[in-house]
Amino acid sequence: MSGAEALAAALAGAVGSQTIGSKAILDNLPIAIYTTDAAGLVTYFNRAAAELAGREPQLNTDRWCICWRLHRPDGTALPLDHCPMAEALRSKRAMHGEELIVARPDGAMVSVLAYPTPIFDAEGEMIGAVNVLIDIGKRKAAELELRLKTDRIQALDRISRLLASDLDVEHIVQTVTDSATELSGAKFGAFFYNVVDESGEHFELFTLSGAPREAFEKFGLPRKTAVFAPTFNGERVVRSDDIRKDPRYGLSEPHFGMPNGHLPVVSYLAVPVIARSGAVLGGLFFGHDAPGVFTDDSEDIVVAIAAHAAIAIDNARLLADSQRQVESRRIAELSARHLASIVESSDDAIVSKDLNGIVTSWNRGAEALFGYSVQEMVGTPIMRLIPKGHEDEELQILDRIRRGERVDHYETRRQRKDGTLVDISLTISPILDNDGRIVGASKIARDISERKASEVALAERMREQASLYQFTERVHRARSITAVYEAALDAIQAALRCSRASILLVDASGTMRFVASRGLSESYRVAVDGHTPWSAEALDPNPIFIEDVELAELDGDLRKAVQTEGIGSLGFIPLVSVGRLIGKFMTYYDTAHHFAGSEIDLALTIARQLSFSVQRIRSEEARRRAEDLLRHNEAKERARATEVMALMEAVPAPIWIARTPDCRVISGNRSSFELLRLPPDSNPSLSAPLDERPLHFKVYSQDKLLSPDELPVQRAARGEDVRSFEQEIRFDDGTSRHLLGNATPLIDALGIPQGAVAAFVDITERKESEQAMRDGERRLQMALEAGRMGAWEWNFDTGKVIWSPGLEVLHGLEPGSFGGTLDDFKADIHPDDLAMVELEIQAAIDKREDYHTSYRIRRPDGSIRWLEAFGRFLQGAGSSSLRLTGVCMDITERKDAEAQRNLLVAELSHRVKNTLATVTSIARQSFAMTPDRKDAEQSFHARIRALAQTHTRLAETTWSGVSLETILCDELAPYRNENAGNVSVGGPAIRLSPRHALALGMAAHELATNAAKHGALSVESGHVDVSWSLDAANKALHIDWCETGGPPVAPPSRNGFGRLLLERVVGSDLGGDVDLDFARTGLRYTINMPYSAGAEQ
């Protein structure tokens, strides 16, 4: 069972048994999952399913499938009611991995494997189905890429085989052009190459692919311009995504770029074709009218084809040369056979001998070929030319001649005079006498050394080509670096015929290390490990060959190691990738060895192929490691995602996640949905469309309604890191919850926000506790302020004294300015009370009793206030943790009230005595000085009423004083006529002491009574004016009573109580001077008395 089948089965079982506690886990799975009921209506889908479908499925509306449209793998449309899910519901059995193509509304096509599985309840009744859709798009793309690479490798192999078997140059270059154009992805290609005719003249020809010859013939052949020169000079490959933007483009006359009518070339690729000799055979040129067509793979394929093409062209030309030579020899031999008896001047050796093998004739050609003169050979046995091991050949030839047989083109070897052997081709004909008897033989010997050398060279080239082909084939099939090393060592030893070989690569530290070798001892590898004749920075280094170790200049240790290993000759061939040295391979010969040019070319060809293969394997291994790491990381991420989802569900705090910057959809854990009173599969986002967003709550911060863009998740999704954000969620039913938390953006690899995650803690209970505490503190503060109290605490461990702001206010200090020590507290105490306070504190400390005392303080403004202090000892958790805490209250008013009360009691006692004395005096004087008893009684009662009225005014002010204007107005009120304006009273505000008020009240009563009876108030035209002024400099008060408009005034004939009171008693009680003037125009009474502000108190 596959992983997808297992997942589908597990989900079906979980849904059927109702074991899935929350859909949040399914919502966050990266695999597309959806469920239907038994009728096929979609009942659930996760986010991955919606993303796969490219649309938002409609629950309880979409049937059978969540996708827009479906297609079969062959591209034909698949009706939704015939999809695997529909079949699974109809057949009541699971469908396993049927391949489909999902068509999205935006036109995208996605290949998937479907795993629909029916869901059964406990009674076995099918209640629906779950479908798992596995996206195999990436796998299909990888398979396609692998198939394309395989096709290219097979095509390259086919081309190699075809080129290896083809000896027609024109056919070779056309095959190369067509194949390279196809495999590189070019729209058109050309191969410009050089040929030499029989007369030795050079011609440049070309082949085309993808375009007619007319497209190039009218422009002529390309020249070595800045763009073409690197290719025609064999310097390097030229590849450009847009040749028009190349700095070398457009520099040459006459067109300065592509001429009008030229094929549209944008993407450009040019590869030189270089022979083993280093000669540039030509160049492959490819173009496309779109930019960026040619890739590294394109370049590598064309380079490989170019290498094979060079070898094939070399072989074809070598064979053509050899064939021409053979044909020439054949014609010469034919001519020599017809003219054998008469052409003395022939270059071929023409010899005749008898049947006993005695030489009878010897031409100049024979002298030149064998080195013997006519005199030395004629009459001597032909056997002197026969080398050891070939003696039987001559006897067999003679036997055939005797039988009349002809020997044609018998190839053998003969020995020259100097002892060297020469390859010859013999044509022997019997010599007949006139009777037709065989009397001897005519032999034509042709030197075929050059032909043999050509054949050996051709065989060597064919062997090299076969080795290279086998090497190329093996490395293309190789899937490990070891297989590449083995193939390379086989090719090196086979192609270069060396006895030993090794491969060394540059490691991560930049040191050249052995990675594979043949025939080398361990001690030798250790001795020369790390040695290289090139620097690490060398670009395109050249190979180095030591043909004779004995003659080479080597350092002592290296020479000793080489000689000990028995090496006579060796070669260093660099391995280069993109111009950089990546390693080398070594060839070793037991004896001195000459490295021919063909060997060097072959070694470089092997090196190029080996470098390419090593880099390819490294790249593939790196890709595999990357893929393994990716799979490992994906597994870890899946495990982590599972853990995170489990953790989110377990955390009792709300967590929200937005996976898109617009936050139109937000998911969360169970706590978040419970907090918002939402079902688990709902969308809590206030940024969702109006018909989807929740409406039963609003979010506030600091009593301000937040818009969706101001919410922490939305802010974080825009890239902001939101920390310690406090918000209040208010529900429609009037309840609310307070939250505190953070929101962090989800950033992708490019640093772009792609969503956000937020975690909050419900602090509602804490907020309520804090509010209750603040309310309690506020009530306590109100109570302290209302009672003019302040709290304090003295910590005996630290010595620190803490005052509340209210206590600082009582002391006249700014809040927060108290110094915090006991000395700072004592500094405000009145010096006269300090000793008493210290004794009370010490007594409380000694006895651990409550502390209570009253004392005065002196404020910074100099004012004196009374405080009463209460304190109690509190024992902390530690044995030595002791605090004295309490309150102080301002009792200044109470102290003043007590003083006032005492003063009033004393004053009352004094005034009662004075009043009784005054009453007694009034009674005595009233009755003693008024003969008429009735008048005396009336005067007495009136005076008593005036005295009582003044007493009443003083009582209203608790005997703190009464204003002068009040006293005068009270006494004149019975006589005031507002219409007539007969009374006027005016002066500054003067407050009189009780003593002065009683005296002035009695005086005002006497004056008013007298004016009413005898003076200005006794007539309608009369007027009384009372005015007063204050002399601040002399601290004196001047009062003036003036009557006008009344009857004429005459001094009284006798002195009564009223005059006595006005002239003596008032002046005495006021401590001032009085003047009573009985002027004819009206009575005038003035008082000058001492007075200062505040004196009444």
MOCORUR-V313315 format. One record per run of one state. SS is the DSSP state (a for helix, b for strand, c for the rest). FROM is the first residue (numbers start at 0). TO is the last residue. If there is no record, write none. Layout:
SS_FROM_TO + SS_FROM_TO
//
This chain:
c_0_1 + a_2_15 + c_16_22 + a_23_26 + c_27_30 + b_31_36 + c_37_39 + b_40_44 + c_45_45 + a_46_52 + c_53_61 + b_62_62 + c_63_67 + b_68_70 + c_71_75 + b_76_77 + c_78_78 + a_79_81 + c_82_82 + a_83_90 + c_91_96 + b_97_102 + c_103_107 + b_108_119 + c_120_124 + b_125_134 + c_135_135 + a_136_164 + c_165_167 + a_168_183 + c_184_186 + b_187_195 + c_196_200 + b_201_208 + c_209_212 + a_213_216 + c_217_227 + a_228_231 + c_232_236 + b_237_239 + c_240_241 + a_242_244 + c_245_265 + b_266_273 + c_274_278 + b_279_287 + c_288_294 + a_295_337 + c_338_347 + b_348_353 + c_354_356 + b_357_361 + c_362_362 + a_363_369 + c_370_372 + a_373_376 + c_377_379 + b_380_380 + a_381_384 + c_385_389 + a_390_401 + c_402_405 + b_406_414 + c_415_419 + b_420_431 + c_432_436 + b_437_446 + c_447_447 + a_448_476 + c_477_479 + a_480_495 + c_496_498 + b_499_505 + c_506_510 + b_511_517 + c_518_520 + a_521_527 + c_528_537 + b_538_538 + c_539_542 + b_543_545 + c_546_547 + a_548_550 + c_551_554 + a_555_564 + c_565_567 + b_568_576 + c_577_578 + b_579_588 + c_589_595 + a_596_649 + c_650_653 + b_654_657 + c_658_664 + b_665_667 + c_668_668 + a_669_675 + c_676_695 + b_696_700 + c_701_702 + b_703_704 + c_705_706 + a_707_709 + c_710_710 + a_711_716 + c_717_720 + b_721_730 + c_731_734 + b_735_746 + c_747_751 + b_752_761 + c_762_762 + a_763_785 + c_786_787 + b_788_794 + c_795_799 + b_800_802 + c_803_803 + a_804_809 + c_810_820 + a_821_825 + c_826_827 + b_828_828 + c_829_829 + a_830_846 + c_847_849 + b_850_857 + c_858_862 + b_863_874 + c_875_880 + b_881_889 + c_890_890 + a_891_928 + c_929_931 + a_932_955 + c_956_960 + b_961_962 + a_963_974 + c_975_981 + b_982_985 + c_986_989 + b_990_991 + c_992_992 + a_993_1012 + c_1013_1014 + a_1015_1017 + c_1018_1021 + b_1022_1030 + c_1031_1034 + b_1035_1043 + c_1044_1055 + a_1056_1069 + c_1070_1071 + b_1072_1078 + c_1079_1080 + b_1081_1089 + c_1090_1096
//
